[in-house]
């Protein structure tokens, strides 16, 4: 969310052939994020406070230069709900390629103006734990992560409303590649990152279930369809008798309407008595996309928003006790057995360096306006997302 960082490099920018005199590109020691800053606001070696992209800022006095520059919210470069997104500049670093600012950097002077209690004695030279910085971000600076509210399908819990995420199942959320420090060479597989809604479809001990990113969705629930008539039932109602007539109906959640055929097929396959024991309790991880099923990030350029509602699966977990991700080839085997779709594979190769990986992704992005690429090691232990900043800048 927020991190104390060190300025590593300052890069001269150009507009056409002329140097940009007012701003420069900042690179960091700790992370791969690059940010635009006023010229000489920072020096190499300076400490700063990085606010990560994809988080949201509150409408408070401290953040008004970002949320409402010169008092006008329409001039803000933030996305919906004041989300920090990539900002594209009509500049280049000498190679003619566009430059993006990805995040917010606060200086020591900025921190002095921040609504941070004096008792915390916080400065950019402080030794801070992640827990301290998270609390500082959320409580004192008001930074948060917006998630659109989900419909509580089915009414109250007794009638089969959305339930808490299943025990032992982790929520899918890939870490930004700018925050990881992998050792190369490394063999990696890259798949297109679909812009939809996270969905998990599982089979545990022969029973199927469907989850959104945060909740388990009821496949069916008790729906009130009328009341028992007559004086006798009316009399009983005075003593707490429920006169309502219920019937079990299938949920109208898009997760269920689209996901149930996939769940039924998974349960059928997992229940085969001849199937290997380790492949009987499985959870498929995927992205629900398609017109009417998911708006994804809301980007009007989303290539997956207008297709027929469907699910593309990017991972499979063994779910005997706690979820454990299968390696890439086992994942491909399970998806192949089920005859389900997975996102397009962009590459499956050995990369000698981080730079080679990023260059390969940027070349793909230059020809394909997609949200990003999810990269993973063959054994499934390492995975991360490389976002397309051009796509993010249009959200």
N, C-alpha and C positions, 0 to 999 in steps of 0.2 A: 504494500500500500504506500508507505513512505520509507525512505532510506537515506541515511547520511552517506554522501558520495564524495569522490575526489575528482576535480577537473583534470583530465588527462591531456587533452589537446584542444586547441582552438584553430578552426579551419577557415581560411579566407573564402568568401563567397563572391560570386560574380553575377551581374545582370548583363547578359550578352557578353561583351568583351571588357566591360567596365567593372572594376572592383566595387563591391557593396561596402560602403563606408560606415553604415550605421549598425549593422548586425553581423553576427558571425555564428558558425556552427560549433557546438560544444560536444566533445566526446568524453566519456567517463571511464575511470579506472575499473570500476566494479561491474558495470553492466554494459550491454550493447546499445542501449537507447542513445539516440542523438537528438539534440535540442537546439533550437535557435535562441540566441540571447543578444541583448544590446551589446554593442562593441565595448570590450574592456570592462564589462560588468563583473566578469570573473577573470582570474589569472590562473595559469597552470599551477596545480598544487592546492588551490583553494578548496575548502569544504563547502558543500551545498546540501540542501534537502531536496531530494527527488520525490515528486508525487507521480506515481506510475500512471500510464495511460489506462483507460477503461474504467477508471473510478470517477465518482461524481462529486461535484463541489456544491456546498450549500449557498443559498442566497443571503450571505452575511456581508457585513461591511469590509471585512478583511479580504474577501475574494472578489470584490466588486470590479476590480480591474480586469478580471477574467470573465465574470458572469455578465457584466454590463459596462463595457468600456465607455467612458465619458457619459455614464448614466443611461446608456442605450443597450438593452439586452439584444437587439437585433444586430449589433456589431460584434457580438461574442463569437469566438471561433470554436466554442464548445458545442457538443452534440446535444441531443435531447436529454432532458433532466440534468443539464450541465455536465455531461459526460466528457472526460478528457479524451479527445481523439487525435489522430494524426492530422497535422495542418500542413498543407502543401504551399510552398513558396515558389514564386516564379524566378528562381535563382538556381545556380549550379556551382559546383566546387571546382570547375575547370574542365569537366568532362561532358558538359552539356546535359547531364541527367538531372531531373528535378530533385529538389531537396525537401525533406519533411522534418517537422519538429514533432517529437513524440514523447509528451510528458510535460511537467512543469518543474522548473528549478527555482528554489527559494534561497536567497543569500542570507548571510548573517544579519544584514540590516532588515531584511524582510521578517526574519524570525523575531527581531526586537519589537516589531509592530503586531505580531501575532497574538491572539487571545490565549496565551499560555500562562497559567498561574506562576507567579514568581517563586512559589515554594518548590516547583519542580526543578528549578535551577538548570533549565535545558539550554544547551548551546550546541553548535555544530562540532564542538570539540569534545562533547560528552561521550562517555562510554555507555551505550544504550542497548538494552536487550530488544529483541523483536517484539516481545509482549508490551514493553514500555512504548515503543514507537507506534504500535497498533492502537494502543489506548490513547496516545497523544493525537493520532490522526482522527480517530472516531469521536472522542469526547471533546477535545479542546479545539481541533480544527474543523470538525464536522464533516470530514470526508467519509463517503459511504459508497457501497456498490449497489446500484439500482437493479432490481429484478422485477419484471412485470408480474403483478399478482395473478395467481392461478384460480380458476373457477373451482369451487369446492363441490364437485359433482356429487349429487346424491343426497344433498341436504345435511342432516346431522349425522354424527358418527354411528348412532344406532341403526340408521337406515343404510349405511354403507358409504359414507362420504369418503373423500380422499383421506388416506392415512399417512402416518409418518413413514419415512423411507425405511425399507427393511433392514433389520439388524445384520451387520456383517457385510453390507453392500456399500461400497464407496461411491461418492458422487463424481461424475466425470467432469473434469475441468483441467485442460492441459495448461501447463506453465508456459509463459512466454519465453521464446528461445533467447531473448535478450537477457534473461536472468539466469541462464544455465552456463556451466563451464565444463563442457565435455572434452575428453581427451581424444584427439584424432591421431592416426586414421581410425575410421569407424564405418562399418557397413550399416547403411540406413535405408529404410523404405519410406517414401513420401507419398501420402494420399491427399487428394483434394479435401480441404476443409469445407464442408457443406454449411451453408448459412440457413439453419432451421432451428428446430427445438430438440434438445437432448431427450432421448427416450431409451429406456432399458426394458427389455422383454426377457422374462426368465421362466425356468421350470425348476421347481424344488420339490423333490419327493413326489413327482408325478403331477404337481399342481402348477398351473401357469399364473403369471402375474405381469402387470404392466406398470411402469413408473415413468413419471416425468423427471426433470432434473432433481426435484426436491420431495415429491410425494408419490405414494403408491395410489394408483387410480382404481376405483372399483370397476370391475368388468360388468357386473350387474348390481342393481340396488332395488330396495323396496320403494315403490312409488305409490303414493296415495291416489286412488282412482275414484273414490266415492265414499258414501257412508251407509251403514246398515240402517234401514228405515223401520219405523214402527215404535209404538209407545213403550214396548218392553225394553228395546235397546236404549231408547231415550232415558228411560227410568234408570237403567244400569249406569248410564254415563254420569249420573249424579254421584255415583260411588267410585268414579275413576275409571270406569270401563271405556276402552277406546273403541268407538263405533266405526272408525275408519276402515275402509277396504283397501288392501294393498295387493299389488302384484309385482313379481320380479321382472324388471325390464333391463335391457342393455343400456349402459351408460351412453350419453350423447357426447361425451368427451371425444375430441378429435384423436386423442391418444388411443382411445379404445376402438373407435370406429375404424381407424386405419390399422391399428396394431393387432387387433384380435385375430385376424387370419394368420398373421405371423406367429402369434402365441400358440394357436391351435396346432400349427405345423410343428413348432418346436416341441410341444408336449408329446405329440405323436411320435416324433423321432426319438426323444429322450426316454420314452416309455418302452421302447423296443427291448425285450428281455435279452436279446443277443448283443446289445450295445455295451461297449466297455464301461466299466464302473465309473471311471473318471469323467465320462462324457454323458452322465445321466442327470446331473444337476448343473445347469448352465445358465448364464446370463448373457444375452446379446446386447452390445452397446451400439447405439446408432443415432442417426439424425432424421427426425421427421420433417419432411419438406413437402412443398406443393401448395397449389392455390387453395385457399380456404382452410388448410390444415395448420400452416405455420407461416408467420410473417418474418421469422428469423430476427435479424437485427433491425428490420424495417428499412434497409437500404433499397432505394428504388431501382438500383442496378443489380439486385440479387438475381442471378441466373436460375436459381432453383425455386423462385417464388411462384412461377407461372406454370410449372409442370404438373402433371397428375399427382395427387397426394400419394406418397410412398415413403419407404424407409430405406436408407442406405446404412449398412452396418460397418463399423470401423474397428470393432474389438469383440472378443468373447472371453468371459471369465468362467473358471470352474467355481462352483458355489456349494461345495460340500459343507463347509463351515463358514469361513470368511471368503469373500471374492478374491480370486487370484487370476491375474491375466494370463491367457495362453500365449505362447509365442506366435510369431507371424504365420508360420507354415501351418500350425494347428488351427489358427483362426481361419486361414484360407480353406482348410479342409472342412471345417464345420460349416462355413458359409456355402461352400460348394455342395455339401451333402443336402443342405436345406434348399438349395437353388435360390438363395437370396442375393441381393445386390450389395456391392461395396462401392465406396467412392473410387473414382479413377486413380490408378497408381501412376504417379508422375515419374518416380525413379525407384530403382532397387539396385544399389551399387555401393561400392567402397568410396568414401570421400577421404582425401588426404588431409584436408584442413577445413576449418570453420568457414574460411573465406570462399573455398570452392563450393561448399554447400549453399551459402547465401547467394553466390553468383548464379548457381543453377536455379534457385527459386526465383530470383529476380528476372532471369531470362524467361521463365515460364509465366510470371506475372505480366510481363510486357506484352504477351500475346493472349492472355486469358484473365479477364476481370473477375477474379474469385476472391473469397474472403481470406484464404491463406492455404498453407500446406501443413499437415500434421506429419511430423517425422518421428520414426520409432526405430529402435534397434531390433534385430531379428529375434532376440530372446524375450522381447517385450518389457524389459526392465527399465528402459529409457524411452521417454517420449516427450515431445514438446511441440508447440505450434509456432510457425513462422508466418506472421501476418502480412498481408499485402497492404502497405500503407496507402497506396492510391485508392484502394477499395474502402479502407477505414476513413479516409479523408472525406468520402462522399456520404458517410452515414449521417 
